[in-house]
Amino acid sequence: MALARRHTEAALAHATAFVVSALGVPPADVIEAVHARGGLVGALIGSAEHARRQVAAGVDVVVAQGHEAGGHVGRISTLVLVPEVVDAVPGTAVLAAGGIGDGRQIAAIEALGAQGAWLGSLWLTTRESVTPDAIKQRLLSATAEDTTVSRAYSGRTVRLLATDWLRAWDEPGAPQPLKAPLQGALVHETFTSIAEHGMPELVTTPVGQIVGVLGRDDTVGDAIGRLQAEYRTATARHK
Ligand SMILES: Cc1cc2nc3c(=O)[nH]c(=O)nc-3n(C[C@H](O)[C@H](O)[C@H](O)COP(=O)(O)O)c2cc1C
C-alpha cells in the first residue's frame, strides 16, 4: 500500500491524464485527487460485479481483463467478460484486455461493445521494452501452452511463463503459497537470485496466452502499424 501511495503521488505530481489501478477499488481520496486535476481514473477488473463496485466508487473507465491475460487474472475469459461488463455498467467506457495482440482481436472486442483495447504482453518483446534479453528469448520461443496461472508468485493468481520452480508448488505435498502480500515478500529474493545468477530456465515474467505469437514487431511503432492494418482488413470484411 505504501508503495502504491508513492506511485500515485509521483503520478499526481505530473500532468497525468489517466491513472489506472488494479486489485481492488482505489481509495476515495485518490479518485478525488485525480478528478481535481482534470484526470480520469481507470480500474482493472475480472468480473461484472467488480465493474459495478468500481463505477459506484467513482471510477471513470473500466478495464475488463480476461483470464487469458498476463499478470493478475480472474477466471472469466475476455470473450465472456467484456459483453457482461459492458451491460453491467451502461454509460461507462470499457476497455477490453487479455489476449489481444492482433487487429482482428481489436475488431472483435469492439463488436462486443468495448470502446478500446488495453494491451500488455505484446510490448514485452519490442525493442523499447526493458525486459532482460534472457527473458525476451524465452518469450520468443514459448507457445500459448507455456503459461500457467500460479499463486506462488504473489499470493494471488497470476498468469506467467511456466518454469520448473512454479510447477514444484503444484506438486503433491508442496506447501500452499501464503496470502498476498506475504508470498511476494517470501519469494522476492529467490527471483532476484535467479536473475542475478543468469538461470534462464528458471526466469519468469507475467505474460498472457498470446506469448505464442510474440515477435512479429520490432518496435512499438511497428506493432501499432500492424494492429491498424489488421483492424482495417477485419472491419472492411464486415461492411
Ligand atoms: C509483465 C506484465 C506486468 C504487468 N503488471 C501489471 C501491474 O503492475 N498492474 C496492472 O494493473 N496490470 C499489470 N499487468 C496487466 C496489464 O496491465 C494488462 O491488463 C494485461 O497484460 C493485458 O493482457 P495481455 O497480456 O494478454 O495483453 C501486467 C502485464 C504484464 C504482461
The ligand as a MOL file (V3000), in Angstrom:
LIG
                    3D

  0  0  0     0  0            999 V3000
M  V30 BEGIN CTAB
M  V30 COUNTS 31 33 0 0 0
M  V30 BEGIN ATOM
M  V30 1 C 4.8260 -8.1200 -17.4830 0
M  V30 2 C 3.4700 -7.6280 -17.1080 0
M  V30 3 C 3.3330 -6.8730 -15.9400 0
M  V30 4 C 2.0640 -6.3990 -15.5690 0
M  V30 5 N 1.9660 -5.6480 -14.4430 0
M  V30 6 C 0.7810 -5.0930 -14.1200 0
M  V30 7 C 0.6810 -4.2250 -12.9930 0
M  V30 8 O 1.6500 -3.9890 -12.2810 0
M  V30 9 N -0.5350 -3.6750 -12.7320 0
M  V30 10 C -1.6260 -3.9260 -13.5130 0
M  V30 11 O -2.6990 -3.3950 -13.2420 0
M  V30 12 N -1.5670 -4.7630 -14.5700 0
M  V30 13 C -0.3860 -5.3420 -14.8960 0
M  V30 14 N -0.3100 -6.1870 -15.9690 0
M  V30 15 C -1.5310 -6.4890 -16.7440 0
M  V30 16 C -1.6390 -5.4950 -17.9080 0
M  V30 17 O -1.9310 -4.1960 -17.4210 0
M  V30 18 C -2.7190 -5.9060 -18.9230 0
M  V30 19 O -4.0040 -5.8000 -18.3530 0
M  V30 20 C -2.5440 -7.3140 -19.4680 0
M  V30 21 O -1.1990 -7.5120 -19.8540 0
M  V30 22 C -3.4770 -7.4840 -20.6720 0
M  V30 23 O -3.4490 -8.8000 -21.1690 0
M  V30 24 P -2.3690 -9.3040 -22.2690 0
M  V30 25 O -1.1270 -9.5740 -21.5080 0
M  V30 26 O -2.9840 -10.5480 -22.8460 0
M  V30 27 O -2.2080 -8.1890 -23.2850 0
M  V30 28 C 0.9270 -6.6880 -16.3630 0
M  V30 29 C 1.0610 -7.4690 -17.5160 0
M  V30 30 C 2.3040 -7.9500 -17.8920 0
M  V30 31 C 2.4190 -8.7850 -19.1490 0
M  V30 END ATOM
M  V30 BEGIN BOND
M  V30 1 1 1 2
M  V30 2 1 2 3
M  V30 3 2 2 30
M  V30 4 2 3 4
M  V30 5 1 4 5
M  V30 6 1 4 28
M  V30 7 2 5 6
M  V30 8 1 6 7
M  V30 9 1 6 13
M  V30 10 2 7 8
M  V30 11 1 7 9
M  V30 12 1 9 10
M  V30 13 2 10 11
M  V30 14 1 10 12
M  V30 15 2 12 13
M  V30 16 1 13 14
M  V30 17 1 14 15
M  V30 18 1 14 28
M  V30 19 1 15 16
M  V30 20 1 16 17
M  V30 21 1 16 18
M  V30 22 1 18 19
M  V30 23 1 18 20
M  V30 24 1 20 21
M  V30 25 1 20 22
M  V30 26 1 22 23
M  V30 27 1 23 24
M  V30 28 2 24 25
M  V30 29 1 24 26
M  V30 30 1 24 27
M  V30 31 2 28 29
M  V30 32 1 29 30
M  V30 33 1 30 31
M  V30 END BOND
M  V30 END CTAB
M  END
